[in-house]
Amino acid sequence: MAKLNRKYLKRDRFAEEVGHQVKYLSEHRNKVIVSGAVALALLIGGGSFWSYKRAKAASGRVALHKALDLFHGVVSLENRPGTVTFATTLERIRRTSEAMEGVIGDYAGSAPAAAAEYYLGLLNAEQQKTEEARTRFEAAIDGPDPEYAALSRLAFAEMLEQSGEIDEARRHYERLAAEPTRVVSKARAQVALAQTYAASDPAKAREILNAVQQENGPEASMLIGGELQNLIEGS
């Protein structure tokens, strides 16, 4: 009997609990419906947000590719199928700059925007606009894409080296060697670093190049190139 009473007691407690829940839902029906609607909206909204982000990223890549077609265009009065042509160099610079600026403005903080900063840096360097190029490269270095950051750091270091800021250039090459990427390998950065020592400190240059040889084997000679290879062989 006691066992039976416990059985019914459990049922009574279950029924009582269900009754409380039914009563609550009945009394707060509107609130529950609204809360559920809000939760569903958030769930759907979250999905829409990520869909929007993906669409935005794809749109940014398309805009960048269009700008790159202009960047890689040629100045020619002849029609060249598959290649964008310009009547003058100024037209190429103007249209490319406008397209790249559009990518930066429309997709700020994205990888395409960082890429656009890099290409504008190259375009400015091409025109000997050193300060403008520096600003663009630094923006790309601080951007979200590690590959374009590395390319920008490499181009920036080369520009510094050409302008005589050797110590600063070396710091960038060393950073690249310490943090290699797919497009800027450790060996590539080391060879560039060795080049800065070739004239002033040949022993230091040979030390760096020997390390490249040890780490890369037969491929090292292709990475190092003839001029620096002669430096090693002359040691």
C-alpha positions as CSV (number, residue, x, y, z in Angstrom):
1,M,0.0,0.0,0.0
2,A,2.8,2.4,0.9
3,K,4.5,1.6,-2.5
4,L,1.2,2.3,-4.2
5,N,0.7,5.5,-2.4
6,R,4.2,6.6,-3.4
7,K,3.4,5.8,-7.0
8,Y,0.2,7.9,-7.0
9,L,2.0,10.6,-5.1
10,K,4.6,10.9,-7.9
11,R,1.7,11.1,-10.4
12,D,0.0,13.7,-8.4
13,R,3.2,15.8,-8.2
14,F,3.7,15.4,-12.0
15,A,0.1,16.4,-12.6
16,E,0.4,19.3,-10.3
17,E,3.6,20.5,-12.0
18,V,2.1,20.2,-15.4
19,G,-1.0,22.0,-14.1
20,H,1.2,24.9,-12.9
21,Q,2.9,25.0,-16.3
22,V,-0.4,25.0,-18.2
23,K,-1.7,27.7,-15.9
24,Y,1.4,29.8,-16.4
25,L,1.3,29.4,-20.2
26,S,-2.4,30.3,-20.2
27,E,-1.9,33.4,-18.0
28,H,1.2,34.5,-19.9
29,R,0.3,33.4,-23.4
30,N,1.1,36.6,-25.1
31,K,4.4,37.0,-23.4
32,V,5.4,33.5,-24.3
33,I,4.4,34.0,-27.9
34,V,6.3,37.2,-28.1
35,S,9.4,35.7,-26.4
36,G,9.3,32.8,-28.9
37,A,8.9,35.2,-31.8
38,V,11.9,37.2,-30.6
39,A,14.0,34.1,-30.2
40,L,13.1,32.9,-33.7
41,A,13.8,36.3,-35.1
42,L,17.2,36.3,-33.5
43,L,17.9,32.8,-34.9
44,I,16.8,33.8,-38.4
45,G,18.5,37.1,-38.1
46,G,21.7,35.5,-37.1
47,G,21.6,33.3,-40.2
48,S,20.8,36.3,-42.3
49,F,23.7,38.2,-40.8
50,W,26.2,35.4,-41.7
51,S,24.6,35.1,-45.2
52,Y,25.0,38.9,-45.6
53,K,28.7,38.6,-44.4
54,R,29.4,35.9,-46.9
55,A,27.7,37.8,-49.7
56,K,29.6,41.0,-48.7
57,A,32.9,39.1,-48.8
58,A,32.2,37.6,-52.2
59,S,31.2,41.0,-53.5
60,G,34.4,42.5,-52.2
61,R,36.5,39.9,-54.0
62,V,34.6,40.6,-57.3
63,A,35.3,44.3,-56.8
64,L,39.0,43.7,-56.2
65,H,39.3,41.5,-59.3
66,K,37.8,44.2,-61.4
67,A,40.2,46.7,-59.9
68,L,43.1,44.3,-60.6
69,D,42.1,44.1,-64.3
70,L,42.7,47.8,-64.4
71,F,46.0,47.6,-62.4
72,H,47.4,45.0,-64.8
73,G,46.1,46.9,-67.9
74,V,48.5,48.3,-70.4
75,V,48.9,51.6,-72.2
76,S,48.3,50.9,-75.8
77,L,46.3,52.2,-78.8
78,E,45.9,48.6,-80.1
79,N,43.0,46.4,-79.1
80,R,44.2,43.5,-77.0
81,P,41.5,40.9,-76.3
82,G,41.4,39.9,-72.7
83,T,43.5,42.9,-71.5
84,V,42.3,46.3,-70.4
85,T,44.0,49.0,-72.4
86,F,44.5,52.7,-71.7
87,A,45.2,55.6,-74.0
88,T,47.7,57.1,-71.5
89,T,49.5,56.2,-68.3
90,L,47.6,58.9,-66.5
91,E,44.3,57.3,-67.4
92,R,45.5,53.9,-66.1
93,I,46.6,55.5,-62.8
94,R,43.4,57.5,-62.4
95,R,41.0,54.6,-63.2
96,T,42.9,52.1,-61.2
97,S,43.2,54.4,-58.2
98,E,39.4,55.1,-58.3
99,A,38.6,51.4,-58.4
100,M,41.0,50.5,-55.6
101,E,39.7,53.4,-53.5
102,G,36.2,52.1,-54.1
103,V,37.1,48.7,-52.7
104,I,38.6,50.3,-49.6
105,G,35.6,52.5,-49.1
106,D,33.0,49.9,-49.6
107,Y,34.7,47.0,-47.9
108,A,36.7,48.7,-45.1
109,G,38.4,46.3,-42.7
110,S,38.2,43.3,-45.1
111,A,40.9,41.3,-46.9
112,P,40.0,42.9,-50.3
113,A,40.4,46.3,-48.8
114,A,43.9,45.4,-47.5
115,A,44.8,44.1,-50.9
116,A,43.6,47.3,-52.5
117,E,45.9,49.3,-50.1
118,Y,48.8,47.1,-51.2
119,Y,48.2,47.7,-54.9
120,L,47.7,51.4,-54.3
121,G,51.1,51.3,-52.5
122,L,52.7,49.7,-55.6
123,L,51.0,52.3,-57.8
124,N,52.3,55.2,-55.7
125,A,55.8,53.6,-55.6
126,E,55.7,53.4,-59.4
127,Q,55.1,57.1,-59.5
128,Q,57.9,57.8,-57.0
129,K,55.3,59.0,-54.4
130,T,57.2,57.6,-51.5
131,E,55.1,59.0,-48.6
132,E,51.8,57.9,-50.2
133,A,53.2,54.5,-50.8
134,R,54.5,54.2,-47.2
135,T,51.0,55.0,-45.9
136,R,49.3,52.4,-48.2
137,F,51.8,49.7,-47.3
138,E,51.5,50.4,-43.6
139,A,47.7,50.2,-43.8
140,A,47.9,46.8,-45.6
141,I,50.5,45.5,-43.0
142,D,48.0,46.3,-40.3
143,G,45.1,44.7,-42.3
144,P,43.4,41.4,-41.6
145,D,45.0,39.4,-44.4
146,P,48.4,37.8,-43.5
147,E,49.4,37.2,-47.1
148,Y,48.9,40.8,-48.2
149,A,50.4,42.0,-45.0
150,A,53.6,40.0,-45.8
151,L,53.6,41.3,-49.4
152,S,53.2,44.8,-48.2
153,R,56.0,44.5,-45.7
154,L,58.3,43.1,-48.4
155,A,57.5,45.9,-50.8
156,F,57.9,48.4,-48.0
157,A,61.2,47.0,-47.0
158,E,62.5,47.1,-50.6
159,M,61.4,50.7,-50.8
160,L,63.2,51.6,-47.6
161,E,66.3,49.8,-48.8
162,Q,66.2,51.8,-52.1
163,S,65.9,55.1,-50.1
164,G,68.9,54.3,-48.0
165,E,67.0,53.4,-44.8
166,I,68.9,50.1,-44.5
167,D,68.5,49.4,-40.8
168,E,64.7,49.9,-41.0
169,A,64.5,47.7,-44.1
170,R,66.5,44.9,-42.3
171,R,64.0,45.0,-39.4
172,H,61.2,44.3,-41.8
173,Y,63.1,41.5,-43.6
174,E,63.9,39.9,-40.2
175,R,60.2,40.1,-39.2
176,L,59.3,38.4,-42.5
177,A,61.9,35.6,-41.9
178,A,60.5,35.0,-38.4
179,E,56.9,35.0,-39.6
180,P,56.9,33.4,-43.1
181,T,53.7,33.0,-45.2
182,R,52.8,31.1,-48.3
183,V,53.7,34.0,-50.6
184,V,56.7,35.3,-48.7
185,S,58.8,32.4,-47.5
186,K,61.5,32.5,-44.9
187,A,64.2,31.9,-47.6
188,R,62.9,34.8,-49.7
189,A,63.1,37.1,-46.7
190,Q,66.6,35.8,-45.7
191,V,67.9,36.4,-49.3
192,A,66.6,39.9,-49.2
193,L,68.2,40.5,-45.8
194,A,71.5,39.1,-47.1
195,Q,71.4,41.5,-50.0
196,T,71.5,44.4,-47.6
197,Y,74.8,43.1,-46.1
198,A,76.4,42.1,-49.4
199,A,78.5,45.3,-49.8
200,S,79.0,46.4,-46.2
201,D,79.4,43.1,-44.4
202,P,80.0,40.2,-46.8
203,A,80.8,37.8,-44.0
204,K,77.3,38.5,-42.5
205,A,75.7,38.0,-45.9
206,R,77.5,34.7,-46.4
207,E,76.3,33.5,-42.9
208,I,72.7,34.2,-43.8
209,L,73.0,32.6,-47.3
210,N,74.7,29.5,-45.9
211,A,71.7,29.1,-43.6
212,V,69.4,29.3,-46.6
213,Q,71.5,26.6,-48.4
214,Q,71.3,24.3,-45.4
215,E,67.6,24.7,-45.0
216,N,66.6,24.5,-48.7
217,G,69.1,22.1,-50.3
218,P,69.3,22.0,-54.1
219,E,66.6,24.7,-54.4
220,A,68.7,27.2,-52.6
221,S,70.7,28.3,-55.7
222,M,67.4,29.3,-57.4
223,L,66.4,31.3,-54.4
224,I,69.7,33.0,-54.0
225,G,70.4,33.9,-57.6
226,G,73.7,34.3,-59.4
227,E,75.1,37.5,-57.8
228,L,74.8,36.3,-54.3
229,Q,75.8,32.8,-55.2
230,N,79.1,34.2,-56.4
231,L,79.4,35.9,-53.0
232,I,79.2,32.5,-51.3
233,E,81.5,30.7,-53.7
234,G,84.1,33.5,-53.2
235,S,84.2,33.0,-49.5
